[in-house]
């Protein structure tokens, strides 16, 4: 996965409309549902309304549509045939271009597949599908009906649209519009350590993971199991908004204690471990042995380590504050570099 530059660096690039960052990242504007290049000539949105994406596909799958002024899909040195394909998709997003259509245009489907994989991280057909379904998701989020969403997506039947929507978003179209209490809202949050994937129910935050973590898919699966019947839907709610603000303050060293409501179902032992993690003061560490004694089983060091590794809410439930008995870092799902950064940040020794 491509890594994003630090948030502060991206903010400065957007403010300066720096062309050097063109293609390095893209910005999604929450208030308009549009995504742009960082050097877009349009009026600059407020920083709190900007979401950053490393790739076009990430913005598309988040439901954003491309800006008509800066045309983020028209990357430099685009082959003429690819530029024409992109223009056709934008002109008629609901139209489905088949492999036969590509051949009639003189385009080899395998060539189109390789080109779009290289440029956008997905095949041409996946790109077209993401573009169609992104429009549908935007339509549903804004109160549109299912018939309108099917029309936006270019599907001939409701069942075909429902199947495609569920494959991409992990839920049915109806639940994509559902009340916050019926689903887990999923959103990206930028951080100095790379993008984080956050999830929240109506009760509180239930997921916060680095997007390049090897266990991310397993953690998402565990969230689905823990909240049976609540699909994961791209979106926002009050808990995600509060978490985003508190994380920004945390990384700015102006917040030491998170107050965002949390929801962390697990086994009785896991919950006891996670509650002990929440009791570790900011700037301090505890050993696995310390946590084992605190939960009432001095011999449970390894079980504590497993529960620590299964923590689904990184940073806020501070599993990074648990180290080996000899003071060495031990393991960390987000990588030891991030663990060291977080500890240095809390000790006041991290670089500005």
HELIX and SHEET records of a PDB file:
HELIX    1   1 UNK A    7  UNK A   16  1                                  10    
HELIX    2   2 UNK A   19  UNK A   21  5                                   3    
HELIX    3   3 UNK A   47  UNK A   49  5                                   3    
HELIX    4   4 UNK A   56  UNK A   61  1                                   6    
HELIX    5   5 UNK A   80  UNK A   91  1                                  12    
HELIX    6   6 UNK A   99  UNK A  104  1                                   6    
HELIX    7   7 UNK A  109  UNK A  120  1                                  12    
HELIX    8   8 UNK A  124  UNK A  141  1                                  18    
HELIX    9   9 UNK A  146  UNK A  153  1                                   8    
HELIX   10  10 UNK A  158  UNK A  169  1                                  12    
HELIX   11  11 UNK A  173  UNK A  176  1                                   4    
HELIX   12  12 UNK A  180  UNK A  182  5                                   3    
HELIX   13  13 UNK A  216  UNK A  226  1                                  11    
HELIX   14  14 UNK A  238  UNK A  251  1                                  14    
HELIX   15  15 UNK A  268  UNK A  278  1                                  11    
HELIX   16  16 UNK A  288  UNK A  294  1                                   7    
HELIX   17  17 UNK A  301  UNK A  309  1                                   9    
HELIX   18  18 UNK A  319  UNK A  321  5                                   3    
HELIX   19  19 UNK A  336  UNK A  347  1                                  12    
SHEET    1   A 4 UNK A  50  UNK A  53  0                                        
SHEET    2   A 4 UNK A  26  UNK A  29 -1                                        
SHEET    3   A 4 UNK A  34  UNK A  37 -1                                        
SHEET    4   A 4 UNK A  65  UNK A  66  1                                        
SHEET    1   B 4 UNK A 205  UNK A 210  0                                        
SHEET    2   B 4 UNK A 196  UNK A 200 -1                                        
SHEET    3   B 4 UNK A 183  UNK A 189 -1                                        
SHEET    4   B 4 UNK A 231  UNK A 234  1                                        
SHEET    1   C 2 UNK A 286  UNK A 287  0                                        
SHEET    2   C 2 UNK A 322  UNK A 323  1                                        
END                                                                             
